[in-house]
Amino acid sequence: MSALPKNIKQIEQVDGRAGADTIRLWEHYRDHAYMWRSLALWQFPCTMLALGAAMMMFFMADTVIEVPEKPQPGHYSIKQLPDAEFIDIATKVVNLMTTYQPHNAREQFYATRKFLWEPALSEFENAMVKEQLRIIEETSRSQIFFIDTKQIKIERFADLDKVVVRIPGVRQKLIGQKPLPPDEMVYYIKMTTIPRNIHNEYGVVVVDIRLRIAPLAEIAAEDRQEKVDQNKEDSLRRRQQKKTGMAPVQATGAPN
């Protein structure tokens, strides 16, 4: 009979311990429920704000898509192509030739040849690929050319079917890690058009490249002087046209 109360007491201890474990488990689930409830409460306003911002950006965005005309087979004259096309090609050629490092100079020079046409191709092959490329690789020479976009100028020669783009800028050479004094210079890229092909959709090629060492201030002064001379010529032309228009009136008298 003495063992029975002891067994009952052990059973009560086990039941009490199980009840405590159940309470702790419930409290653990309750804490998780509070956490997910708080996240849900935060998620709702954040989602609404994100949707509002997305709708505002969608309705207020001004999307402009410029689609160029599809190139047609055949031959384009320089009159059919805009100035931007020639300036873009001239800028690419100058950047490939003048901004390089020793490890990529050969690759860039070979890429430059794709834009060239005779006689520029032969001159570039002899002067740059065969001579300058070897010097660049042997001396580890790097170079950067900073283009002055404000002084880029294009001139069309319709009678010769040629376009000349002026690309001025500053050249900075480095031998290893040592910079050399910078040089101000101007590239003149002469271009024309050939029958288009799969590699050249507009048929624009470079036929001549000329380099001029000149300060950018001198180029700007030349532009100002050219503008003054052009204004004088226009003014003189208008006066001559005005005189020519009045001459018949003076000879024949007042019109009826």
C-alpha positions in Angstrom: 0.0 0.0 0.0 3.0 2.3 0.6 4.0 2.2 -3.1 0.7 3.4 -4.4 0.9 7.0 -3.0 4.5 7.2 -4.3 3.4 6.2 -7.8 0.5 8.7 -7.8 2.9 11.5 -6.8 5.3 10.6 -9.6 2.4 10.7 -12.1 1.3 14.1 -10.8 4.9 15.4 -11.3 5.0 14.1 -14.8 1.6 15.7 -15.6 2.7 19.0 -14.2 5.9 19.0 -16.2 4.0 18.2 -19.4 1.6 21.1 -18.7 4.5 23.5 -18.2 6.1 22.4 -21.5 2.7 22.9 -23.3 2.5 26.5 -21.9 6.0 27.3 -23.0 5.3 26.0 -26.5 2.2 28.0 -26.7 4.0 31.2 -25.6 6.6 30.5 -28.3 3.9 30.2 -31.0 2.3 33.4 -29.6 5.6 35.3 -30.0 5.9 34.1 -33.6 2.3 35.1 -34.3 2.9 38.6 -33.0 6.0 38.9 -35.1 4.2 37.8 -38.3 1.3 40.1 -37.5 3.5 43.1 -37.1 5.3 42.2 -40.4 1.9 42.0 -42.1 0.9 45.3 -40.7 4.0 46.9 -42.0 3.8 45.1 -45.4 0.4 46.5 -46.2 1.3 50.3 -46.2 4.7 49.6 -47.8 3.0 47.7 -50.6 0.5 50.5 -51.1 3.2 53.1 -51.2 5.2 51.0 -53.7 2.1 50.6 -55.9 1.4 54.3 -55.7 5.0 55.2 -56.7 5.0 52.7 -59.6 1.7 54.1 -60.9 3.0 57.7 -60.6 6.2 56.8 -62.5 4.1 55.0 -65.2 1.6 57.8 -65.8 4.1 60.7 -65.5 7.0 59.1 -67.5 7.8 60.7 -70.8 9.1 57.9 -73.1 10.7 59.0 -76.3 11.8 56.3 -78.7 13.8 57.4 -81.8 13.8 54.8 -84.5 16.1 55.6 -87.4 14.9 54.9 -90.9 15.7 51.4 -92.1 18.7 51.4 -94.4 17.9 50.6 -98.0 20.1 48.7 -100.4 22.2 50.7 -102.7 24.4 53.8 -102.4 23.8 56.7 -100.1 25.1 60.1 -101.0 26.4 62.5 -98.4 23.3 64.6 -98.9 21.1 61.8 -97.7 22.9 61.3 -94.4 22.7 63.6 -91.3 25.7 65.4 -89.7 25.3 63.2 -86.6 26.3 60.0 -88.6 29.5 61.5 -89.9 30.4 63.0 -86.5 29.7 59.7 -84.8 32.0 57.8 -87.1 34.8 60.4 -86.9 34.6 60.3 -83.1 34.9 56.5 -83.1 37.9 56.5 -85.4 39.7 59.2 -83.3 39.0 57.4 -80.1 40.2 54.1 -81.4 43.5 55.7 -82.7 44.3 58.0 -79.8 43.0 56.4 -76.6 44.6 53.1 -75.8 46.8 51.0 -73.5 49.7 48.7 -74.5 47.6 45.6 -74.1 44.7 46.7 -76.3 46.4 49.0 -78.8 46.8 46.3 -81.5 43.1 45.3 -81.2 42.0 49.0 -81.5 44.2 49.7 -84.5 42.8 46.6 -86.3 39.3 47.8 -85.4 40.2 51.3 -86.9 41.0 49.7 -90.3 37.4 48.7 -90.7 36.4 52.3 -91.1 39.2 53.3 -93.5 39.3 53.4 -97.3 42.1 54.2 -99.7 44.3 56.2 -99.5 43.8 56.5 -95.7 44.0 52.7 -95.2 47.5 52.4 -96.7 48.8 55.5 -94.8 47.4 54.2 -91.5 48.9 50.7 -92.1 52.3 52.1 -92.7 52.4 54.9 -90.1 50.4 53.4 -87.2 50.3 49.6 -87.5 53.8 49.0 -88.7 55.6 51.8 -86.8 53.7 53.3 -83.9 52.2 50.0 -82.7 55.7 48.5 -82.3 56.8 51.5 -80.3 53.7 51.4 -78.1 54.2 47.8 -77.2 58.0 48.1 -76.6 57.8 51.2 -74.4 54.5 50.4 -72.7 53.1 53.7 -73.8 49.5 54.7 -73.0 47.5 57.6 -74.4 44.3 59.4 -73.7 42.7 61.9 -76.0 40.2 64.2 -74.4 37.8 65.5 -77.2 36.5 69.0 -76.9 32.9 68.4 -78.1 32.1 72.1 -78.2 34.5 72.7 -81.0 33.6 69.7 -83.2 32.8 71.0 -86.6 31.5 69.5 -89.9 32.0 70.9 -93.3 30.3 69.4 -96.4 31.8 69.6 -100.0 28.8 68.5 -102.0 30.6 69.0 -105.4 33.3 66.6 -104.3 31.0 64.2 -102.4 33.2 64.6 -99.3 32.6 65.6 -95.7 35.3 66.8 -93.3 34.8 66.5 -89.6 37.1 68.5 -87.2 37.8 66.8 -83.9 39.9 69.0 -81.5 41.1 67.9 -78.1 44.0 67.4 -75.7 46.4 64.4 -76.0 48.0 63.0 -72.8 50.7 60.4 -73.2 52.1 58.1 -70.4 55.3 56.1 -70.6 54.7 53.4 -68.0 53.3 55.5 -65.1 55.1 58.7 -66.0 52.9 61.3 -67.8 54.3 63.5 -70.5 53.3 67.1 -71.2 49.9 67.3 -72.8 49.4 68.4 -76.4 46.5 70.3 -77.9 45.7 69.2 -81.4 43.1 68.8 -84.1 42.2 65.8 -86.3 40.5 66.4 -89.6 38.6 63.3 -90.8 37.6 63.3 -94.4 34.8 60.9 -95.3 32.8 59.8 -98.3 30.2 57.1 -99.1 30.5 53.8 -100.9 27.9 51.2 -101.8 26.5 49.9 -98.4 27.1 46.3 -97.3 26.3 44.1 -94.3 29.3 45.5 -92.4 28.6 49.1 -93.1 24.9 49.9 -93.2 25.3 53.5 -94.5 28.5 53.0 -96.5 30.4 55.8 -94.8 34.2 55.4 -95.0 37.2 57.5 -94.0 39.5 58.4 -97.0 41.9 60.8 -95.3 43.1 61.7 -91.8 45.1 64.8 -91.1 46.6 65.9 -87.8 47.3 69.6 -86.8 49.1 70.6 -83.6 47.4 73.8 -82.5 46.1 75.3 -79.3 42.4 75.0 -78.8 42.3 78.8 -78.2 43.6 79.3 -81.7 40.9 77.1 -83.1 38.3 79.0 -81.3 39.7 82.3 -82.5 39.7 81.0 -86.1 36.0 80.1 -85.7 35.2 83.5 -84.5 37.0 85.2 -87.3 35.4 82.8 -89.8 32.0 83.8 -88.4 32.8 87.5 -88.8 34.0 87.0 -92.4 30.8 85.0 -93.2 28.6 87.8 -91.8 30.5 90.3 -93.9 30.0 88.2 -97.0 26.3 87.7 -96.2 25.8 91.5 -95.7 27.6 92.3 -98.9 25.6 89.8 -100.8 22.3 91.2 -99.5 23.4 94.7 -100.5 24.3 93.6 -104.0 21.0 91.7 -104.3 19.1 94.8 -103.1 20.9 97.0 -105.7 20.3 94.5 -108.5 16.6 94.5 -107.6 16.4 98.3 -107.7 18.2 98.8 -111.0 15.3 97.9 -113.3 13.0 100.3 -111.5 15.5 103.2 -112.0 15.9 102.5 -115.7 12.2 102.1 -116.6 10.6 104.5 -114.2 7.9 103.8 -111.7 5.7 100.8 -112.3 2.1 101.2 -113.4 
